[in-house]
Amino acid sequence: MSDPATTGRLDVRKTYKLFVGGAFPRSESGRSYQVHSKGGDLLAYAARASRKDLRDAVKAARGAFAGWSGATAYNRGQVLYRVAEMMEGRAAEFADEVASAEGLRRARADAVVSAAIDRWVWYAGWSDKVAQVAGAANPVAGPYFNFSVPEPTGVVVTLAPQESSLLGLVSVLAPVIVSGNTVVVIASEQRPLPSIVLAEVLATSDVPGGVVNILTGTTAELAPVAAGHMDVNAIDLTGAPAADRAALERAATGNLKRVLAARDREQWTDTPTLRRLMATLEIKTVWHPAGI
Amino acid sequence: MGSGKSGKKNTPAGVADVGVVAEGVVDTDGAAWEYAPAPESRDIVTIAPEYGLFINGEFRPSAAGRTFATINPATGEPLAKVAEAGPADIDHAVAAARAAYENAWGPMPGSERAKYLFRIARVLQERSREFAVLESIDNGKPIRESRDVDIPLAAAHFFYYAGWADKLDHAGLGPAPRPLGVAAQVIPWNFPLLMAAWKLAPALAAGNTCVLKPAETTPLTALLLAEVCQQVGLPSGVVSVLTGAGETGAALVTHPDVDKIAFTGSTEVGKQIAASAAGTPKKLTLELGGKAANIVFDDAPVEQAVEGIVNGIFFNQGHVCCAGSRLLVQESVAEAVVDRLKHRLQTLRVGDPLDKNTDVGAINSRQQLDKITELTAAGEAEGAERWSPPCRLPDTGFWFPPTVFTGVSQSHRIAREEIFGPVLSVLTFRTPDEAVAKANNTPYGLSAGIWTDKGSRILWMAQRMRAGVVWANTYNRFDPTSPFGGYKESGYGREGGRHGLAAYVDV
């Protein structure tokens, strides 16, 4: 933070807010919490989202689902690629955020940001290929044309990784939305600021409002509400507190959410597999008689 | 797969199908022809007075000595006493499955596993009539369906997945697919042998070992399948069959040494199983209930659509999770379609499951009959109009006539709850958008039917159905190569095809 005594100018600090339905509201609860750097300095106040904010975000995600899942795969791929373009332009800002959030040296933070940008590019390319990998033409024993296609499961709540505030976040977010799902992300509780900068990128990247919604706040407070929400189709428990995982899985059975279970020690720098992309897909099989 | 039903021509009253021998005459309002009974012989099947559990390659009584009766739903008479598996038996079977997984089935080359599965498929074909008769006796379904659908499809499933056993590396599921271990598989009573095949074939192909729990009202064909496993020389413990009711199933799926749970049954029980598996490393797939919309547009060929409606809801007495239990018919043709449907239903033959003329057999159990009776009473109480064709039901056993409700609204219980019986709820719509909204207005998402002559509308509708299987201008078709399973509260995971393998491998 620049010192006015040496620069002659007082810097303009950012207010970090939620990202819901394409807008940046504060929490309806009026609550906020302090965010500290890895070294313990106060970085900013973040909004502390409430249960009501979560429900509003789910509603926004549901509202965006028809349009986003109905967009062509080519279109979704371009939108995701556009996110990478926008991030590239703000790479320095992301590096600053990641460095202070995660306590990384600058060179390491730069590498993390580059990897996060490349991850968008990798997933962008999957948009119009996953149906060819996950779909099928099925040779049934009868006069029928029969094919299977993957479709997005619907509204997904993602508990973002607690440690990796940007690369981890992108690594769990991109595979969910590339196929047409819409998402409510509950950001890393202690390291939420990169997620809000990402929200600012998403807001200027042709991602329709409501496709991605990002909440900052207390994971343990919001996660059970998400797991029990009857209009959420899937939940990714990656960032769930270890002690809460079983209870969250149990709560998710109320409407049989698809659950992506938490795995310990995920290496976000590794090349991804298709596990995350496949976890929020449904397979639909269509039959039609063949005849004259 | 109601091929038999669709194959039967909807003949106008007074015009006989070529080859049909009519004993009597059709009365003027189109009631059923009189046919001489044509019963399938029971001689091919020997039902033992008592059956044990099949554990570690041999039949044995349950450790606690408990038994229960399985009855013939068409007569209400007991068929046999069957052992009820308790905790000690489950421990024994799971331990045998673990040992077989580690020592025999797991290390075995896929090409050898394949040959065992091909053998099972072949013996099912060889003994198909025996299985069909036994299935109809124990379940109550018409012999025409068990003979033409259940048993051939069960054999086909083993044949299909046998071929995958040595090709898993090429399935595109991941770089090094591995089996999960011991699978606990709990199946329902509506397609007893077929559901056993859907569970066992992909699990075994992928190298897992299995403990199968058939439904308490229909254990006999699973036990005959166990005998087939012995006959083909399947190593001991690779497949065990534990008979019992819900308590046995619950104890099996919560056993700590189970790696994988596969369940087909009600959404209510599916949620309980999912909750019991929460926080454990067990993998879970669920194939649960449904409340499918069968949607008929005004340009649909009415005769074909009516056959599809009949096949959709009266196939297997409506004991089908993907049954087309909500008929959504476009308002402009609703009256004509319902009239034609009622006319057609007067020719449905309800009665002896072993009679080859029978279209609709017995309700599987007293409990299920009570549920159907209760829900249809609610349909009347809530104001829907009830109709059944005139038909004589047998005096003993469990029976329910084909029933159609018209004037049904979306809020009625018969439009929301799975009845699992021969009961159709008719609703109407005006626009395609309204059809989509009504079809998807359910927590279930297993299947849907679309009837229209317009190709672009079929594809438009198919894209918008939030359901795992969409039948367009057909209904209730099944095939081992075709993935089957639900969206939303109809469960998760797929059975059939390449996708069905994914439920049984770790990648």
Interface residues (C-beta under 8 A of the other chain):
Chain A: V133 A136 N138 P139 V140 A141 G142 Y144 N146 S148 T153 G154 N233 R245 A246 A247 E249 R250 A252 T253 G254 N255 L256 R258 T273 L274 R275 E282 I283 K284 T285 V286 W287 H288 P289
Chain B: A156 G172 G174 T267 G270 K271 A274 A275 A277 A278 G279 L286 L288 P443 I458 A462 M465 R466 A467 G468 V469 V470 W471 A472 N473 T474 R477 D479 T481 S482 P483 F484 G485 Y487 K488 E489 G491 Y492 R494 G497 R498 H499 V507
